[in-house]
Amino acid sequence: MNRKLLMVVAAAFTAALAGAPISGSAEIPAREFKVVGTWGHLTAWQKIESPLWAEMMPEASGGKLTAQAIPITEAGLKGYEVIRLLKLNVFDFAHGLVGYVAKGNGLIEGADLAGMAQDFTTLRDIHSAYRETIDTTFQETFDAKVVALHPWPPSLVYCTEPVASVKDLKGKKIRVHSASLGDYVEGAGGTSVTMSFGEVLPALQKGVVDCAITDAMSAYRGKWHEVIKYVVPSKLAYSVSFTAVSTKLWAKLDAETRQVMTDTFAKMEEKAWAAAIDDDKNGVNCLTTGPCPSGDPGGATLVEIDAEGLAAHQNVLQNVVLKRWAERCGADCVKLWNSTAGEAAGLVAPVI
C-alpha cells in the first residue's frame, strides 16, 4: 500500500472515530426546514422530536441539515391542525398523533383502535404490518409522506371513584380523546366526554367527569394524581405518533439527502420506542406508590385486572369497538385492515 493511500485510510479511520457524518453527507446541499412538533412539556418533544432536529439531523449531515422546530404549544396550535398546515406548506415536516388527524378517515383511525394491543411487542408488529397503509393514506389524503412511526405510552383509565375493572366504568362520565376510545367507554356502559388535555384536571376536580384517559406520565405531569384515586391498567390505546413530510418537498430533495434523513428517522424511532417503554413504567409508578424519578408519587391505587375483567375488556373490543369502527370504515377498508394490522393483533373486524 503506497504512502498516499495509507494517509487516506488513516484520515478516514480518524474521522470515523471522531463521529464523522455518515457517508454522502459531505456532498448534500445545506437545507433549513420548518418543523412543528407535539406538546412542549411532554417526553415526545423533549427527548425525541427536539433532539432530532437540534442534534441528530445536524450531526448526521455534517451540519448541512438544520431546522426551525417548535412544539404546537409554542405555535398555539391544536393537535389536529398540524397536518392541514403541512398540506398548505406552512411547515415542511410535522410530528403529531395519528388519532388526532384521522377525522373520519377509517384507514387512519385503524392504526390506533382502542384496546387492540396490550403490550409493546404486539404493537410493534401492528406498526410493521400497517405502516404501508398509513403512509399511502397520508399521501392520498394530506399530500404528506410518513417517514417515521412510533408509540406514545399506552393510555390507561384514571378515576376519582372506586373501580375494580372495566365493568365498573358503567355509569361513569369519562374523558376520551378519540372516536375509538369513545366507542370503548360507551361499550363499557360509560358516557364519553371529549375535552382538551388542559381542561381535564379542573373537570375531575369539579366532578364534570369521573374518570379520564391518557398515558400515565402525561397524567402525572398534568397533576391528575392530585385528584384521581384509582389507576385501571387495561391498555386502551397506544397513541401512534407520526413524522410526516410534504410530498412535494420530499420529491425535490436529492437522493443523498433523503437517505441521510431516512437513516436518522430510523434512529429516532428506536429512541422513541425505548422512551415510551420507560414512560409507561415510570408514569404508573409516579401515579401510584413509586419509585418516581419525576417527583413524589401520587399514591393512587393500581387496580389488578382479573380474568373476568380481561374477558369484559375483550368483549367490548370485539363487539363494540371493532364493530363500530367497521361501520365507519366500510368493507374494503376492513378487509385491508384484517389482512394487515388485524392479523398482527390477532383480531378480525366484521365486514359490514
C-alpha positions in Angstrom: 0.0 0.0 0.0 1.6 3.4 -1.1 2.1 6.3 1.3 -0.7 8.4 -0.2 -3.3 5.6 0.2 -2.1 5.0 3.7 -2.7 8.6 4.6 -6.2 8.5 3.1 -7.1 5.4 5.0 -5.7 6.8 8.3 -7.6 10.0 7.8 -10.9 8.1 7.2 -10.3 6.0 10.3 -9.6 9.0 12.4 -12.8 10.8 11.1 -14.8 7.7 11.9 -13.6 7.6 15.5 -14.4 11.3 15.8 -18.0 10.6 14.8 -17.8 11.9 11.3 -21.1 12.3 9.4 -22.5 9.3 7.6 -21.5 8.6 4.0 -22.7 11.1 1.4 -23.4 13.9 3.9 -20.4 15.9 2.8 -22.0 16.2 -0.7 -25.5 17.1 0.2 -26.7 20.7 -0.1 -27.5 22.7 3.0 -31.2 23.0 3.9 -33.1 24.5 6.8 -36.6 23.0 7.4 -39.7 24.4 9.1 -40.9 21.9 11.6 -43.8 21.7 14.1 -43.7 19.1 16.9 -46.1 17.9 19.6 -46.5 19.3 23.2 -43.5 21.1 24.5 -43.9 19.9 28.1 -44.1 16.2 27.3 -41.4 13.5 26.6 -42.0 13.2 22.9 -40.9 16.7 22.2 -38.3 17.0 24.9 -36.5 13.7 24.4 -37.4 12.7 20.8 -38.5 15.5 18.4 -36.5 18.4 19.6 -33.2 16.5 19.8 -33.8 15.0 16.3 -33.7 18.5 14.7 -31.3 20.2 17.2 -28.7 17.4 17.4 -29.3 14.1 15.5 -30.0 15.6 12.0 -27.2 18.2 12.0 -24.7 15.6 13.3 -25.8 13.0 10.7 -25.5 15.6 7.9 -22.3 17.3 8.9 -24.2 20.4 9.8 -25.9 20.6 6.4 -29.5 19.8 7.5 -31.0 22.1 10.2 -34.4 23.2 11.2 -36.5 25.9 12.9 -38.5 23.5 15.1 -41.2 24.5 17.6 -43.8 22.5 19.5 -47.5 23.1 18.9 -47.8 24.6 22.4 -45.4 27.4 21.3 -47.1 27.7 17.9 -50.5 28.0 19.6 -52.0 25.1 17.5 -54.3 22.2 18.2 -53.2 18.6 17.6 -55.4 18.1 14.5 -54.2 21.4 12.8 -50.6 20.3 12.1 -51.5 18.1 9.2 -53.6 20.8 7.5 -50.7 23.3 7.8 -48.3 20.7 6.5 -50.5 20.2 3.4 -50.6 24.0 2.9 -46.8 24.0 3.1 -46.7 26.2 6.2 -44.4 23.5 7.6 -42.0 21.1 5.8 -42.2 18.4 8.5 -44.8 17.8 11.2 -44.9 15.5 14.2 -48.3 14.5 15.5 -50.7 11.9 16.7 -52.5 9.7 14.2 -55.7 9.7 16.2 -55.8 13.5 16.2 -55.7 13.7 12.4 -58.0 10.8 11.5 -61.1 13.0 11.3 -63.4 10.4 9.9 -60.8 8.5 7.8 -61.3 4.9 8.8 -58.0 3.6 7.5 -56.0 6.2 9.5 -58.2 5.5 12.6 -57.4 1.8 12.2 -53.8 2.4 13.4 -55.0 3.2 16.9 -58.2 1.4 17.8 -58.9 1.3 21.5 -57.7 -1.9 23.2 -56.3 -3.7 20.2 -52.8 -4.2 21.8 -51.9 -5.0 25.4 -48.1 -5.0 25.0 -45.3 -3.2 23.1 -44.3 -6.4 21.2 -47.8 -6.8 19.6 -47.9 -3.0 19.0 -44.7 -3.1 17.0 -46.0 -6.0 14.9 -49.1 -3.9 14.2 -47.0 -0.9 13.2 -44.9 -3.0 10.8 -47.9 -4.6 9.2 -49.9 -1.4 8.8 -47.1 1.1 8.1 -47.5 1.0 4.3 -51.3 1.6 4.6 -50.8 4.6 6.8 -48.2 6.1 4.5 -50.3 5.5 1.4 -53.4 7.0 3.1 -51.4 10.1 4.3 -50.1 10.7 0.8 -53.5 10.4 -0.8 -55.3 12.4 1.9 -52.8 15.0 3.1 -50.1 15.1 0.4 -47.7 14.0 3.2 -45.3 11.1 3.3 -44.9 9.3 6.7 -41.2 9.0 7.4 -41.4 7.7 11.0 -43.9 6.0 13.3 -43.5 5.3 17.0 -45.8 4.9 20.0 -46.7 7.0 22.9 -47.0 5.1 26.2 -50.4 3.3 26.5 -53.4 5.2 27.6 -55.0 4.0 30.9 -58.1 5.0 32.8 -57.8 7.1 36.0 -60.8 7.6 38.2 -61.8 9.5 41.3 -64.2 6.8 42.5 -63.6 3.1 43.2 -63.2 0.8 40.2 -62.1 -2.8 40.1 -62.2 -3.5 36.4 -63.6 -2.3 33.0 -67.1 -3.4 34.2 -67.1 -0.6 36.8 -66.9 2.1 34.2 -70.6 1.7 33.7 -72.5 4.9 34.6 -69.3 7.0 34.8 -68.5 10.1 32.7 -65.1 9.6 31.2 -62.9 11.9 29.2 -61.7 10.5 25.9 -59.6 11.9 23.0 -60.6 9.7 20.1 -63.7 8.2 18.5 -62.5 4.7 19.2 -62.0 5.5 22.9 -65.5 6.9 22.9 -66.7 3.6 21.5 -64.9 1.7 24.2 -66.3 3.8 27.0 -69.8 3.6 25.7 -69.4 -0.2 25.2 -68.4 -0.5 28.8 -71.6 1.4 29.8 -70.0 4.8 30.5 -70.5 8.2 28.9 -67.7 9.6 26.8 -66.8 13.2 27.1 -64.4 14.9 24.7 -62.2 17.8 26.0 -58.7 19.1 25.7 -55.9 17.8 28.0 -55.7 21.2 29.8 -59.4 21.0 30.7 -59.2 17.6 32.3 -57.8 18.4 35.8 -60.4 21.1 36.7 -63.1 18.8 35.2 -62.0 16.0 37.6 -61.9 18.4 40.5 -65.4 19.7 39.8 -66.9 16.3 39.1 -67.7 17.1 35.5 -66.0 13.8 34.7 -65.4 10.8 37.0 -62.5 9.4 35.0 -60.1 10.3 32.3 -57.9 8.6 29.7 -54.3 9.4 28.7 -50.9 7.9 29.1 -49.6 7.6 32.7 -46.7 10.1 32.5 -48.8 12.7 30.9 -51.4 12.2 33.6 -48.7 12.7 36.3 -47.2 15.8 34.6 -50.7 17.2 34.3 -51.1 16.7 38.1 -54.1 14.4 37.7 -52.7 12.5 40.7 -53.9 15.4 42.9 -57.5 14.2 42.2 -57.6 10.6 40.9 -57.5 7.7 43.3 -57.6 4.6 41.0 -55.5 3.6 38.0 -57.0 0.9 35.7 -54.1 -0.7 33.8 -56.1 -2.0 30.8 -54.2 -0.6 27.9 -56.8 1.2 25.9 -54.7 2.9 23.3 -51.1 3.3 22.2 -51.4 6.6 20.5 -49.4 6.4 17.3 -47.0 9.3 16.7 -46.1 10.1 13.1 -43.4 12.2 11.5 -44.6 13.4 8.1 -43.1 15.5 5.3 -44.7 17.4 2.4 -44.6 15.0 -0.6 -43.7 18.0 -2.8 -40.7 18.8 -0.7 -39.6 15.2 -0.3 -39.7 14.8 -4.1 -37.5 17.8 -4.6 -34.8 16.5 -2.2 -31.8 14.8 -3.8 -31.4 11.0 -3.1 -28.4 11.5 -0.8 -30.3 14.0 1.4 -33.3 11.6 1.6 -31.1 8.7 2.6 -29.4 10.7 5.3 -32.7 11.8 6.7 -34.3 8.3 6.4 -31.4 6.7 8.3 -31.7 9.4 11.0 -35.5 9.0 11.3 -34.9 5.3 11.8 -32.6 6.0 14.7 -35.1 8.4 16.2 -37.8 5.7 16.1 -35.6 3.4 18.1 -35.1 6.1 20.8 -38.8 6.8 20.8 -39.8 3.1 21.4 -37.4 2.9 24.3 -38.7 6.2 25.8 -42.3 5.1 25.5 -41.5 1.9 27.4 -39.7 3.9 30.2 -42.5 6.5 30.4 -45.1 3.7 30.8 -43.3 2.1 33.7 -42.3 5.4 35.3 -45.7 7.0 34.8 -47.6 4.2 36.6 -45.1 4.3 39.4 -45.4 8.0 39.8 -49.2 8.0 39.9 -49.2 5.2 42.5 -46.6 4.2 45.1 -43.3 4.9 43.3 -40.4 4.9 42.9 -40.9 8.1 40.8 -38.0 9.8 39.0 -40.0 12.9 38.4 -41.2 13.8 41.9 -43.3 12.5 44.8 -45.6 9.5 43.9 -49.3 10.3 43.8 -50.5 7.4 46.0 -53.3 6.2 43.8 -54.3 2.5 43.9 -53.3 0.4 40.9 -56.2 -1.9 40.2 -55.5 -5.5 39.5 -57.4 -6.8 36.4 -58.6 -10.4 36.9 -59.6 -13.0 34.3 -63.2 -11.8 34.4 -62.0 -8.2 33.8 -59.9 -9.2 30.9 -62.9 -11.1 29.4 -65.0 -7.9 29.8 -62.3 -5.9 28.0 -62.1 -8.4 25.1 -65.9 -8.3 24.8 -66.0 -4.5 24.5 -63.2 -4.6 22.0 -64.6 -7.2 19.7 -68.3 -6.5 19.9 -68.3 -2.7 20.2 -65.0 -1.1 19.2 -64.3 -3.2 16.1 -67.9 -3.3 15.1 -68.5 0.5 15.2 -65.2 1.2 13.5 -66.0 -1.3 10.8 -69.3 0.5 10.1 -67.4 3.8 9.7 -64.6 2.3 7.6 -66.5 0.2 5.1 -66.0 -3.3 3.7 -62.9 -2.7 1.6 -61.2 -0.8 4.4 -62.0 -3.6 6.9 -60.6 -6.3 4.6 -57.4 -4.4 4.2 -57.1 -3.9 8.0 -57.9 -7.6 8.7 -55.1 -8.7 6.4 -52.5 -6.3 8.0 -53.0 -4.7 11.4 -55.7 -7.1 12.4 -53.7 -10.2 11.6 -50.7 -8.8 13.6 -53.1 -8.1 16.5 -54.8 -11.5 16.3 -58.2 -9.7 15.7 -60.8 -9.9 13.0 -63.1 -7.0 12.4 -66.6 -7.8 11.0 -67.0 -7.0 7.3 -70.2 -4.9 7.2 
